[in-house]
Amino acid sequence: MLRKVIAWALVIFIVYYLATDPSGAAHALQSAFNGLKSAGHSMSRFVNKL
């Protein structure tokens, strides 16, 4: 039950953040994608070295 409440609170917070600061949300999303891109690049270099 507590896990469900926390999940809903997180969803509500994210929606509120997107509605009140769209440029900040876009920057955060861009940073997350850049992190995933970097992780993928690092993994590909690691596999190629094997």
Backbone as numpy.savetxt, mean C-alpha at the origin, in Angstrom:
# Nx Ny Nz CAx CAy CAz Cx Cy Cz
-14.63 -11.34 16.47 -15.46 -10.15 16.47 -14.59 -8.89 16.47
-13.56 -8.88 17.32 -12.68 -7.72 17.40 -11.94 -7.51 16.08
-11.54 -8.58 15.43 -10.84 -8.48 14.15 -11.74 -7.84 13.10
-13.02 -8.17 13.10 -13.96 -7.60 12.14 -14.14 -6.10 12.39
-14.22 -5.70 13.65 -14.36 -4.28 14.00 -13.13 -3.50 13.56
-11.95 -4.07 13.80 -10.71 -3.40 13.40 -10.64 -3.28 11.88
-11.04 -4.32 11.16 -11.02 -4.27 9.70 -11.95 -3.18 9.18
-13.16 -3.08 9.74 -14.09 -2.04 9.31 -13.57 -0.65 9.65
-12.95 -0.51 10.80 -12.38 0.79 11.18 -11.28 1.18 10.21
-10.47 0.23 9.80 -9.41 0.51 8.84 -9.98 0.92 7.48
-11.01 0.24 7.03 -11.66 0.59 5.76 -12.25 1.99 5.84
-12.91 2.30 6.93 -13.50 3.63 7.10 -12.42 4.70 7.12
-11.32 4.44 7.80 -10.21 5.40 7.84 -9.64 5.63 6.45
-9.46 4.57 5.67 -8.91 4.72 4.32 -9.85 5.53 3.44
-11.13 5.26 3.51 -12.10 6.04 2.73 -12.09 7.50 3.15
-12.02 7.76 4.44 -11.95 9.13 4.94 -10.69 9.84 4.45
-9.57 9.12 4.51 -8.29 9.69 4.06 -8.34 10.02 2.57
-8.90 9.12 1.77 -9.02 9.38 0.33 -9.92 10.57 0.05
-10.97 10.73 0.83 -11.91 11.82 0.59 -11.36 13.16 1.04
-10.57 13.19 2.09 -10.11 14.47 2.62 -8.77 14.92 2.06
-7.94 13.98 1.60 -6.61 14.36 1.09 -6.25 13.49 -0.11
-6.87 13.76 -1.27 -6.61 12.91 -2.43 -5.16 12.98 -2.93
-4.52 14.14 -2.82 -3.14 14.22 -3.30 -2.20 13.43 -2.39
-2.44 13.47 -1.10 -1.65 12.67 -0.16 -1.87 11.19 -0.39
-3.11 10.81 -0.66 -3.40 9.40 -0.93 -2.73 8.95 -2.22
-2.72 9.81 -3.23 -2.05 9.46 -4.48 -0.56 9.29 -4.27
0.02 10.15 -3.47 1.45 10.05 -3.18 1.76 8.75 -2.42
0.92 8.40 -1.46 1.12 7.18 -0.69 0.99 5.95 -1.60
0.03 5.97 -2.50 -0.16 4.85 -3.42 1.02 4.75 -4.38
1.50 5.88 -4.87 2.66 5.88 -5.76 3.88 5.33 -5.04
4.07 5.70 -3.80 5.20 5.18 -3.02 5.08 3.67 -2.82
3.88 3.20 -2.56 3.67 1.76 -2.38 4.00 1.00 -3.67
3.55 1.53 -4.81 3.84 0.88 -6.08 5.33 0.91 -6.39
6.00 2.00 -6.07 7.44 2.07 -6.27 8.17 1.05 -5.40
7.69 0.85 -4.19 8.27 -0.16 -3.31 8.09 -1.56 -3.88
6.90 -1.85 -4.39 6.66 -3.16 -5.01 7.53 -3.36 -6.25
7.68 -2.29 -7.03 8.51 -2.36 -8.23 9.96 -2.64 -7.85
10.44 -1.98 -6.82 11.81 -2.19 -6.36 11.99 -3.61 -5.84
11.02 -4.11 -5.10 11.10 -5.48 -4.58 11.12 -6.49 -5.72
10.30 -6.27 -6.73 10.29 -7.17 -7.89 11.61 -7.14 -8.63
12.17 -5.95 -8.78 13.47 -5.82 -9.45 14.55 -6.54 -8.65
14.53 -6.39 -7.35 15.52 -7.06 -6.50 15.37 -8.58 -6.57
14.13 -9.06 -6.59 13.90 -10.50 -6.69 14.39 -11.03 -8.03
14.16 -10.30 -9.09 14.62 -10.76 -10.41 16.14 -10.79 -10.48
16.81 -9.81 -9.88 18.28 -9.84 -9.84 18.78 -11.03 -9.04
18.12 -11.32 -7.92 18.50 -12.46 -7.09 18.35 -13.77 -7.85
17.23 -13.95 -8.53 16.99 -15.20 -9.27 17.98 -15.31 -10.42
18.28 -14.21 -11.08 19.24 -14.25 -12.19 20.64 -14.61 -11.71
21.00 -14.22 -10.50 22.32 -14.54 -9.96 22.46 -16.04 -9.61
21.32 -16.68 -9.39 21.36 -18.12 -9.07 21.73 -18.86 -10.32
